[in-house]
Amino acid sequence: SLVEWWEQRKRWGSKTVYYNTTAIIFLSGVFAYYLFILGYLIFSPLSASVACIGILMFVHKTFTDAILFFRGSVKLEFKYSVKWFFLLAIIHIPAIVLAVIFGVFGKFRWKDGFVKRRI
């Protein structure tokens, strides 16, 4: 279900503080990139140049994801739907950013109860 998916993503996000230093640095860069994309898109009504930067960053991320996704789909003989890929591309960035924030600083359901991460 959608609720189970969300709880799973928060659990995954909560583990990021325990990865090795190299992984934390890499994932922090990805997280910062996603934050910049969100920020530029949220503040895009303020300026055409801000909107342009946000759109270019989003297109870059989506294009890169599409190359990896479609190549993998062909290799794995997975039938895909382009319309779902682009819908999920829009949802992906805010979902990942929020899942990490809620996973690290909030609580999440695990098995029969809730866990609150202590940093």
TAGI-V909031 format. One record per pair of residues at least 24 apart in sequence whose C-alpha atoms are under 10 Angstrom apart, sorted by sequence separation. I is the first residue (numbers start at 1). J is the second residue. D is the distance in Angstrom with one decimal. If there is no record, write none. Layout:
i=(I:I)
j=(J:J)
d=(D:D)
This chain:
i=(33:34:37:62:65:33:62:63:34:62:33:61:62:59:62:58:58:61:58:38:37:38:37:34:35:34:35:38:33:34:35:31:34:35:34:31:32:31:30:31:13:17:12:13:16:10:13:14:15:9:10:13:14:9:10:12:13:14:16:17:10:11:12:13:14:15:16:6:9:10:11:13:14:15:6:9:10:13:14:8:9:10:11:12:13:14:6:7:10:11:12:13:14:6:9:10:11:14:9:10:14:7:8:10:7:10:11:10:11:10:11:9:10:11:7:8:17:7:8:18:6:7:8:14:15:17:6:7:14:11:14:4:14:3:4:11:7)
j=(57:58:61:86:89:58:88:89:61:89:61:89:90:89:92:89:90:93:93:93:93:94:94:92:93:93:94:97:93:94:96:93:96:97:97:96:97:97:97:100:96:100:96:97:100:95:98:99:100:95:96:99:100:96:97:99:100:101:103:104:98:99:100:101:102:103:104:95:98:99:100:102:103:104:96:99:100:103:104:99:100:101:102:103:104:105:98:99:102:103:104:105:106:99:102:103:104:107:103:104:108:102:103:105:103:106:107:107:108:108:109:108:109:110:107:108:117:108:109:119:108:109:110:116:117:119:109:110:117:115:118:109:119:109:110:117:114)
d=(8.5:8.7:9.3:8.0:8.4:9.7:9.9:9.7:9.0:6.3:9.3:8.8:8.7:9.7:9.7:8.9:8.7:9.5:9.1:7.5:8.2:7.2:9.5:9.5:8.2:5.9:8.5:9.0:9.6:7.9:9.8:9.0:8.3:7.0:7.0:8.2:9.1:6.7:9.9:8.6:8.0:9.9:9.9:8.9:8.0:9.6:9.0:8.2:8.9:8.4:8.7:5.8:6.3:7.6:10.0:8.1:4.2:8.1:9.0:7.6:8.2:8.1:7.7:7.5:7.8:7.9:7.9:8.4:9.3:4.6:8.5:7.9:4.1:7.6:9.8:5.7:6.1:5.1:4.4:8.9:7.8:8.1:9.0:7.4:6.5:8.0:9.8:8.4:6.2:5.8:9.4:9.9:8.7:7.4:9.4:4.2:8.6:8.8:7.8:7.8:8.8:9.6:9.4:9.9:8.6:8.7:8.6:8.0:6.4:6.2:7.9:9.2:8.7:7.8:9.1:8.2:10.0:5.8:8.2:9.5:9.0:5.9:8.4:9.3:9.0:7.9:9.6:7.8:6.9:9.0:9.6:8.6:9.7:9.8:9.8:9.4:10.0)
